[in-house]
Amino acid sequence: MNMRSTSSMVTFACPFTLPGYQDELPAGEYEVLVEEELLQGLSFELIAEQRPI
């Protein structure tokens, strides 16, 4: 299984909410981590993003 991860920083100028999360999050800088998995065994390459719940 081939995995790759990338991270980036995002800045929110105002407080915000996320679906599935009750509380409002404060404005500020947040790290976003994206994990992707290369799915093998197909006749073409496919990369699936792993999304947090």
N, CA and C atoms as an extended XYZ file, in Angstrom:
159
Properties=species:S:1:pos:R:3:atomname:S:1:resname:S:1:resid:I:1 pbc="F F F"
N         0.849       -1.160        0.000 N   MET     1
C         0.000        0.000        0.000 CA  MET     1
C         0.903        1.233        0.000 C   MET     1
N         0.712        2.109       -0.981 N   ASN     2
C         1.473        3.343       -1.076 CA  ASN     2
C         0.649        4.488       -0.514 C   ASN     2
N         1.193        5.149        0.487 N   MET     3
C         0.513        6.280        1.115 CA  MET     3
C         1.364        7.523        0.919 C   MET     3
N         0.700        8.664        0.813 N   ARG     4
C         1.422        9.932        0.821 CA  ARG     4
C         0.612       10.922        1.641 C   ARG     4
N         1.329       11.789        2.320 N   SER     5
C         0.700       12.798        3.158 CA  SER     5
C         1.218       14.171        2.769 C   SER     5
N         0.335       15.143        2.765 N   THR     6
C         0.735       16.526        2.557 CA  THR     6
C         0.062       17.361        3.642 C   THR     6
N         0.739       18.412        4.042 N   SER     7
C         0.136       19.298        5.031 CA  SER     7
C         0.302       20.734        4.567 C   SER     7
N        -0.629       21.560        4.982 N   SER     8
C        -0.551       22.983        4.670 CA  SER     8
C        -1.214       23.739        5.811 C   SER     8
N        -0.896       24.997        5.916 N   MET     9
C        -1.477       25.856        6.935 CA  MET     9
C        -2.537       26.728        6.284 C   MET     9
N        -3.671       26.868        6.950 N   VAL    10
C        -4.739       27.751        6.485 CA  VAL    10
C        -5.049       28.732        7.606 C   VAL    10
N        -5.466       29.927        7.225 N   THR    11
C        -5.792       30.955        8.203 CA  THR    11
C        -7.243       31.371        8.027 C   THR    11
N        -7.992       31.326        9.112 N   PHE    12
C        -9.379       31.771        9.115 CA  PHE    12
C        -9.428       33.115        9.832 C   PHE    12
N        -9.981       34.120        9.173 N   ALA    13
C       -10.066       35.457        9.747 CA  ALA    13
C       -11.223       35.582       10.727 C   ALA    13
N       -12.210       34.723       10.596 N   CYS    14
C       -13.411       34.770       11.451 CA  CYS    14
C       -13.638       33.402       12.071 C   CYS    14
N       -14.345       33.335       13.193 N   PRO    15
C       -14.720       32.032       13.750 CA  PRO    15
C       -15.546       31.244       12.721 C   PRO    15
N       -15.497       29.923       12.815 N   PHE    16
C       -16.181       29.085       11.831 CA  PHE    16
C       -16.685       27.807       12.473 C   PHE    16
N       -17.554       27.102       11.767 N   THR    17
C       -18.057       25.815       12.226 CA  THR    17
C       -17.774       24.760       11.163 C   THR    17
N       -17.741       23.509       11.601 N   LEU    18
C       -17.543       22.372       10.701 CA  LEU    18
C       -18.714       21.422       10.861 C   LEU    18
N       -19.165       20.809        9.761 N   PRO    19
C       -20.244       19.820        9.874 CA  PRO    19
C       -19.816       18.679       10.807 C   PRO    19
N       -20.699       18.288       11.687 N   GLY    20
C       -20.408       17.193       12.601 CA  GLY    20
C       -19.653       17.608       13.846 C   GLY    20
N       -19.334       18.895       13.973 N   TYR    21
C       -18.632       19.397       15.150 CA  TYR    21
C       -19.509       20.451       15.792 C   TYR    21
N       -19.863       20.282       17.055 N   GLN    22
C       -20.849       21.141       17.715 CA  GLN    22
C       -20.380       22.576       17.928 C   GLN    22
N       -19.179       22.745       18.425 N   ASP    23
C       -18.705       24.057       18.846 CA  ASP    23
C       -18.194       24.902       17.680 C   ASP    23
N       -18.241       26.208       17.878 N   GLU    24
C       -17.636       27.136       16.924 CA  GLU    24
C       -16.133       27.158       17.193 C   GLU    24
N       -15.353       27.132       16.143 N   LEU    25
C       -13.898       27.167       16.277 CA  LEU    25
C       -13.417       28.601       16.114 C   LEU    25
N       -12.407       28.994       16.886 N   PRO    26
C       -11.940       30.376       16.820 CA  PRO    26
C       -11.136       30.649       15.545 C   PRO    26
N       -11.118       31.925       15.154 N   ALA    27
C       -10.275       32.343       14.031 CA  ALA    27
C        -8.822       32.045       14.374 C   ALA    27
N        -8.003       31.837       13.353 N   GLY    28
C        -6.582       31.575       13.591 CA  GLY    28
C        -6.008       30.666       12.527 C   GLY    28
N        -4.787       30.195       12.768 N   GLU    29
C        -4.105       29.299       11.836 CA  GLU    29
C        -4.355       27.848       12.233 C   GLU    29
N        -4.605       27.020       11.220 N   TYR    30
C        -4.837       25.598       11.428 CA  TYR    30
C        -4.021       24.805       10.414 C   TYR    30
N        -3.517       23.659       10.843 N   GLU    31
C        -2.813       22.766        9.931 CA  GLU    31
C        -3.825       21.796        9.329 C   GLU    31
N        -3.763       21.641        8.009 N   VAL    32
C        -4.619       20.686        7.304 CA  VAL    32
C        -3.723       19.557        6.806 C   VAL    32
N        -4.029       18.344        7.226 N   LEU    33
C        -3.261       17.166        6.824 CA  LEU    33
C        -4.129       16.322        5.896 C   LEU    33
N        -3.600       16.029        4.701 N   VAL    34
C        -4.309       15.199        3.727 CA  VAL    34
C        -3.507       13.918        3.544 C   VAL    34
N        -4.149       12.778        3.745 N   GLU    35
C        -3.523       11.481        3.523 CA  GLU    35
C        -4.188       10.818        2.326 C   GLU    35
N        -3.361       10.337        1.407 N   GLU    36
C        -3.871        9.699        0.187 CA  GLU    36
C        -3.261        8.315        0.051 C   GLU    36
N        -4.036        7.413       -0.512 N   GLU    37
C        -3.601        6.031       -0.694 CA  GLU    37
C        -3.709        5.661       -2.167 C   GLU    37
N        -2.620        5.112       -2.738 N   LEU    38
C        -2.636        4.637       -4.112 CA  LEU    38
C        -3.307        3.272       -4.140 C   LEU    38
N        -4.398        3.163       -4.904 N   LEU    39
C        -5.115        1.894       -5.020 CA  LEU    39
C        -4.544        1.127       -6.203 C   LEU    39
N        -3.973       -0.036       -5.928 N   GLN    40
C        -3.334       -0.838       -6.974 CA  GLN    40
C        -4.233       -1.985       -7.395 C   GLN    40
N        -3.879       -2.617       -8.506 N   GLY    41
C        -4.635       -3.757       -8.986 CA  GLY    41
C        -5.713       -3.367       -9.979 C   GLY    41
N        -5.765       -2.110      -10.331 N   LEU    42
C        -6.722       -1.645      -11.330 CA  LEU    42
C        -6.003       -1.473      -12.660 C   LEU    42
N        -6.746       -1.281      -13.730 N   SER    43
C        -6.118       -1.071      -15.029 CA  SER    43
C        -5.671        0.383      -15.193 C   SER    43
N        -5.873        1.187      -14.150 N   PHE    44
C        -5.443        2.589      -14.144 CA  PHE    44
C        -5.108        2.961      -12.701 C   PHE    44
N        -4.344        4.041      -12.528 N   GLU    45
C        -3.998        4.471      -11.181 CA  GLU    45
C        -5.143        5.286      -10.589 C   GLU    45
N        -5.406        5.065       -9.321 N   LEU    46
C        -6.451        5.804       -8.614 CA  LEU    46
C        -5.905        6.167       -7.238 C   LEU    46
N        -6.082        7.418       -6.875 N   ILE    47
C        -5.641        7.864       -5.554 CA  ILE    47
C        -6.882        8.217       -4.751 C   ILE    47
N        -7.011        7.615       -3.581 N   ALA    48
C        -8.147        7.858       -2.694 CA  ALA    48
C        -7.705        8.725       -1.528 C   ALA    48
N        -8.411        9.809       -1.302 N   GLU    49
C        -8.126       10.674       -0.173 CA  GLU    49
C        -8.757       10.085        1.076 C   GLU    49
N        -8.018       10.081        2.169 N   GLN    50
C        -8.543        9.618        3.443 CA  GLN    50
C        -9.101       10.842        4.165 C   GLN    50
N       -10.391       10.850        4.461 N   ARG    51
C       -11.030       11.999        5.109 CA  ARG    51
C       -11.343       11.669        6.566 C   ARG    51
N       -11.030       12.598        7.457 N   PRO    52
C       -11.357       12.345        8.866 CA  PRO    52
C       -12.864       12.374        9.075 C   PRO    52
N       -13.308       11.680       10.078 N   ILE    53
C       -14.740       11.635       10.404 CA  ILE    53
C       -15.024       12.611       11.512 C   ILE    53
